[in-house]
């Protein structure tokens, strides 16, 4: 990882899309603070289209899209994208999802995890999720130890689910997608932009192990400062790293990007 100062003017000027995680990347201790909201507006003002890519629920995604100056929200680790079209909010569901019988498979997975892992619990916003299951390990106390997190991942994968571990949740789903595949499908099928141009004109911001798939693909990627604490659990790291954490780190990234654009 390199300091933000090493971002070149050429790299910065190519960016027309900024894709970003939400929890602990834009937010700070669960809250969107003025420093991060201001950064989102600065991106909008210069014509950089922001897309949130999150393991968070579609319900939260709907709220973000209505309240923040952003282009779209890819929710539930790539399962569903909410975006505006001619003023109306539309849903794009990843084509790998087989909706028939989906909820039955979800309930069976939840029951097995809760009965097998001491202290396991679903996220308090599970009611707002369409396809994803979020097992809370770090959002609300009591927090789950690493062994519990690992056990949840093992059970979910044994049942055929994809998984990702964020700074607050273990996300699990049925379908061939993740943050990257969800982004690629949305860009191609909704925006009409192929993978090559998505990577050429886009960058990604994140903070946690579930952002690795994005760090591994986007040539220009950024981490907020808190990612330093998770290096040992990660194989792929961002190209550049901010000094500050959370929303302050995100604002630092945005200010560097805009200053390098001239």
C-alpha positions in Angstrom: 0.0 0.0 0.0 1.2 3.4 -1.0 0.5 6.8 0.6 -2.2 8.9 -1.2 0.4 11.3 -2.3 1.7 8.7 -4.7 -1.6 8.8 -6.7 -0.6 10.2 -10.1 -2.4 13.0 -11.9 -3.0 10.7 -14.9 -4.7 8.0 -12.7 -6.9 10.6 -11.1 -8.0 12.2 -14.3 -9.3 8.9 -15.7 -11.7 8.4 -12.8 -15.4 9.0 -13.6 -16.9 6.4 -11.2 -16.0 6.0 -7.6 -17.3 2.7 -6.1 -17.1 2.5 -2.3 -18.0 0.4 0.7 -20.2 2.0 3.3 -19.8 0.7 6.8 -16.5 2.0 8.4 -15.4 3.4 5.0 -17.9 6.2 4.6 -19.4 6.0 8.1 -17.6 6.4 11.4 -18.8 4.3 14.3 -22.0 3.6 12.4 -22.8 7.2 11.5 -22.5 9.3 8.3 -20.7 12.4 9.6 -20.6 15.8 7.8 -17.0 15.3 6.6 -18.0 12.3 4.6 -21.3 13.7 3.3 -19.4 16.8 2.2 -17.0 14.5 0.3 -19.9 12.8 -1.5 -21.2 16.2 -2.6 -17.8 17.3 -3.8 -17.7 14.2 -6.0 -21.1 15.0 -7.4 -20.1 18.6 -8.1 -17.3 17.6 -10.4 -19.3 14.8 -12.2 -17.7 11.7 -10.6 -20.5 9.2 -10.2 -20.5 7.5 -6.8 -21.8 3.9 -6.4 -22.0 2.4 -3.0 -21.1 -1.3 -2.9 -22.1 -2.8 0.4 -23.0 -6.0 2.3 -25.7 -3.9 3.9 -29.4 -4.5 3.2 -31.5 -3.4 0.3 -33.6 -1.5 2.8 -30.6 0.6 3.8 -29.6 0.9 0.1 -33.0 2.4 -0.6 -32.4 5.0 2.1 -28.9 5.8 1.0 -30.1 6.4 -2.6 -32.9 8.7 -1.5 -30.8 10.7 0.9 -27.2 10.9 -0.4 -25.8 12.4 -3.7 -25.0 9.0 -5.2 -25.6 7.2 -8.5 -26.6 3.7 -7.2 -26.3 1.3 -4.3 -25.2 -2.3 -4.9 -26.6 -4.0 -1.8 -26.3 -7.3 -0.1 -22.8 -8.1 -1.4 -23.8 -7.8 -5.1 -27.3 -9.4 -5.0 -29.4 -6.4 -5.8 -28.7 -2.9 -7.1 -30.9 0.1 -6.6 -30.6 2.9 -9.0 -32.5 5.8 -10.5 -34.0 5.8 -14.0 -35.9 8.9 -15.2 -36.5 9.8 -11.6 -37.8 6.4 -10.5 -35.9 3.9 -8.3 -35.3 0.6 -10.0 -34.0 -2.8 -8.8 -31.5 -4.9 -10.7 -31.2 -8.4 -9.4 -28.1 -10.4 -10.2 -29.0 -13.0 -12.9 -27.4 -15.9 -11.0 -30.1 -15.8 -8.3 -32.8 -18.4 -8.4 -35.6 -16.8 -6.5 -37.9 -19.9 -6.3 -37.3 -21.6 -3.0 -34.7 -19.0 -2.0 -36.2 -18.0 1.3 -36.6 -21.7 2.4 -32.8 -22.2 1.9 -32.2 -19.0 3.8 -34.2 -20.0 6.8 -32.6 -23.5 6.9 -29.1 -21.8 7.0 -30.1 -19.4 9.7 -31.5 -22.2 11.9 -28.4 -24.3 11.5 -26.0 -21.4 12.3 -28.0 -20.3 15.4 -28.2 -23.8 16.7 -24.5 -24.6 16.1 -22.6 -21.4 17.1 -22.8 -20.1 20.6 -23.6 -16.4 20.6 -24.5 -16.2 16.9 -27.3 -13.9 15.9 -28.7 -12.4 12.8 -28.3 -8.7 12.2 -31.0 -6.4 13.6 -31.7 -5.2 10.0 -32.2 -8.7 8.6 -35.9 -7.8 8.1 -34.8 -5.3 5.4 -32.7 -7.8 3.4 -34.1 -9.5 0.3 -31.4 -12.1 -0.5 -28.6 -11.8 1.9 -28.3 -13.2 5.4 -26.2 -11.1 7.8 -24.9 -12.7 11.0 -23.8 -9.8 13.3 -20.3 -10.2 14.8 -19.3 -6.6 15.4 -22.2 -4.2 15.0 -24.1 -4.7 18.3 -23.0 -6.3 21.5 -22.3 -9.0 22.6 -19.6 -9.3 19.9 -18.6 -12.7 18.5 -15.0 -14.0 18.8 -13.0 -15.0 15.7 -13.7 -18.7 16.3 -17.4 -18.1 16.1 -17.0 -16.0 12.9 -15.0 -18.9 11.3 -17.6 -21.4 12.3 -20.4 -19.4 10.7 -18.4 -19.2 7.5 -17.7 -22.9 7.5 -21.4 -23.8 8.0 -22.7 -21.4 5.4 -20.2 -22.7 2.8 -21.1 -26.3 3.6 -24.7 -25.4 2.7 -23.6 -24.0 -0.6 -23.6 -20.4 0.2 -21.2 -17.7 -0.8 -19.7 -15.7 2.2 -17.9 -12.5 3.0 -16.7 -11.1 6.3 -17.0 -7.4 6.8 -16.0 -5.3 9.7 -19.4 -6.0 11.4 -21.1 -8.9 9.6 -20.7 -12.4 8.2 -22.7 -12.1 5.0 -24.0 -15.3 3.3 -26.0 -15.8 0.1 -27.1 -18.3 -2.6 -25.9 -17.3 -6.1 -22.7 -16.8 -8.1 -21.9 -13.3 -7.2 -19.9 -11.1 -4.9 -19.2 -7.4 -4.8 -17.2 -7.5 -8.0 -19.5 -9.7 -10.0 -22.5 -7.7 -8.9 -20.7 -4.5 -10.0 -19.7 -6.0 -13.3 -23.2 -7.1 -14.1 -24.7 -3.8 -13.2 -22.2 -1.8 -15.3 -22.8 -4.1 -18.3 -26.5 -4.7 -18.2 -27.8 -1.4 -16.8 -25.1 1.2 -17.6 -23.9 -0.3 -20.9 -20.2 -0.2 -19.8 -18.1 -3.3 -20.3 -15.7 -4.6 -17.7 -12.6 -3.2 -19.3 -14.0 0.4 -19.2 -15.4 -0.1 -15.7 -11.9 -0.9 -14.5 -10.3 1.9 -16.6 -12.6 4.7 -15.4 -13.5 3.4 -11.9 -11.8 3.2 -8.5 -12.8 1.5 -5.3 -12.7 2.5 -1.6 -12.9 0.0 1.3 -11.8 -1.1 4.7 -12.3 -4.8 5.3 -11.6 -8.4 4.1 -14.8 -8.5 2.1 -13.4 -5.7 -0.1 -10.5 -7.8 -1.3 -12.3 -8.9 -4.4 -12.5 -5.3 -5.4 -8.9 -4.5 -4.4 -7.7 -7.4 -6.5 -9.4 -6.1 -9.7 -9.4 -2.3 -9.7 -6.0 -0.9 -10.6 -6.8 2.2 -8.6 -8.1 1.3 -5.1 -8.1 3.0 -1.7 -8.2 1.9 1.9 -9.2 4.0 4.9 -6.7 4.0 7.7 -8.4 1.2 9.7 -7.5 -1.4 7.2 -4.0 -1.4 8.7 -5.5 -3.4 11.6 -6.7 -6.1 9.2 -3.7 -6.7 7.0 -2.9 -10.1 8.6 -6.3 -11.4 7.5 -6.1 -10.2 3.9 -4.4 -11.4 0.8 -5.3 -8.4 -1.4 -4.7 -4.9 -0.3 -5.7 -1.5 -1.8 -3.2 0.4 -3.9 -3.3 3.5 -1.8 -4.1 4.1 1.9 -5.4 7.1 3.8 -4.0 8.2 7.2 -7.4 8.7 8.8 -10.1 6.1 9.5 -13.8 6.0 8.5 -15.4 9.1 7.1 -12.4 11.2 7.7 -10.3 8.8 5.7 -12.9 8.7 2.9 -12.8 12.5 2.8 -9.0 12.5 2.7 -9.2 10.1 -0.3 -11.7 12.3 -2.1 -9.7 15.5 -1.5 -6.6 13.8 -2.8 -8.4 12.5 -5.9 -9.9 15.9 -6.7 -6.7 17.8 -6.2 -4.8 15.4 -8.4 -7.3 16.0 -11.2 -6.4 19.7 -11.1 
